[in-house]
């Protein structure tokens, strides 16, 4: 089982500037929902952004410590616009 704080640490290990919010969807520690905001996403498609996050979680995903991840990624500007609109 991987804790939410461990997932955050793994993502920030691959994307040091990332702001990460994690929710454990089932309480079992293997199904997560994540919001990741990083300048590293600038100019990249959503697919490439998600690949960056999955790359940081590769070990945990390969061993199925993380079985499922619902992922939303944003550049800092996109996140600011989203939070201003809310």
PARO-128584 format. One record per residue (C-alpha): x, y, z; residue in three letters. Coordinates in pm, 1 decimal. Layout:
BEGIN
X,Y,Z,resn
X,Y,Z,ALA
...
end
This chain:
BEGIN
X,Y,Z,resn
0.0,0.0,0.0,UNK
120.1,345.6,-92.2,UNK
11.2,645.5,112.3,UNK
-103.8,972.1,-45.8,UNK
207.8,1147.0,87.6,UNK
427.0,884.0,-79.6,UNK
248.3,940.9,-410.3,UNK
310.0,1314.6,-373.3,UNK
679.3,1250.9,-300.8,UNK
712.0,1025.2,-606.5,UNK
550.2,1281.0,-835.9,UNK
762.4,1562.7,-695.0,UNK
1070.0,1343.0,-739.8,UNK
1005.8,1348.1,-1114.6,UNK
859.4,1698.8,-1128.4,UNK
1029.0,1897.8,-851.1,UNK
819.0,2213.8,-898.6,UNK
488.1,2024.7,-897.6,UNK
200.3,2115.3,-673.1,UNK
9.7,1793.4,-610.5,UNK
-328.2,1714.0,-458.7,UNK
-408.7,1347.9,-397.0,UNK
-731.2,1175.9,-295.6,UNK
-749.6,807.1,-206.3,UNK
-1066.6,702.0,-389.1,UNK
-1127.2,369.9,-214.5,UNK
-944.5,401.2,116.5,UNK
-733.5,101.9,15.3,UNK
-427.1,295.5,-96.9,UNK
-420.5,174.5,-457.5,UNK
-683.2,388.2,-638.5,UNK
-599.2,757.3,-645.0,UNK
-716.6,1081.0,-796.7,UNK
-446.2,1342.1,-854.4,UNK
-429.2,1702.5,-961.2,UNK
-78.6,1801.9,-1068.6,UNK
28.4,2156.9,-1152.2,UNK
374.0,2204.8,-1303.6,UNK
559.0,2447.5,-1528.9,UNK
710.7,2137.4,-1691.9,UNK
374.5,2092.2,-1867.7,UNK
410.6,2416.9,-2064.6,UNK
379.6,2354.4,-2438.8,UNK
304.5,1982.8,-2394.9,UNK
-10.7,1797.0,-2489.7,UNK
-222.9,1639.6,-2214.8,UNK
-89.5,1299.6,-2319.1,UNK
271.6,1417.3,-2276.1,UNK
182.9,1579.4,-1942.8,UNK
30.8,1255.8,-1817.3,UNK
332.0,1059.9,-1941.6,UNK
556.8,1281.5,-1727.3,UNK
350.0,1201.3,-1418.9,UNK
330.0,830.0,-1500.1,UNK
706.3,830.0,-1551.1,UNK
750.8,954.7,-1194.7,UNK
518.2,678.2,-1071.6,UNK
655.6,405.5,-1295.5,UNK
783.5,177.8,-1018.9,UNK
464.6,194.9,-811.7,UNK
247.9,142.4,-1120.3,UNK
458.1,-150.2,-1247.0,UNK
429.7,-333.7,-914.4,UNK
59.6,-240.5,-890.8,UNK
112.8,-60.4,-560.5,UNK
-91.3,200.2,-746.1,UNK
-356.3,15.9,-940.1,UNK
-549.1,313.9,-1079.3,UNK
-486.2,685.6,-1111.8,UNK
-739.8,944.4,-1225.9,UNK
-518.5,1230.2,-1335.4,UNK
-572.1,1597.4,-1411.7,UNK
-273.3,1807.8,-1516.0,UNK
-242.4,2183.5,-1546.2,UNK
21.7,2443.3,-1620.6,UNK
40.3,2714.1,-1351.8,UNK
-148.4,2956.0,-1580.5,UNK
-422.2,2699.5,-1651.1,UNK
-456.6,2625.0,-1280.0,UNK
-480.2,2994.6,-1193.8,UNK
-747.7,3047.2,-1459.3,UNK
-939.6,2742.7,-1333.4,UNK
-928.4,2850.1,-969.5,UNK
-1020.4,3211.0,-1056.4,UNK
-1325.6,3091.1,-1249.3,UNK
-1448.6,2872.9,-962.4,UNK
end
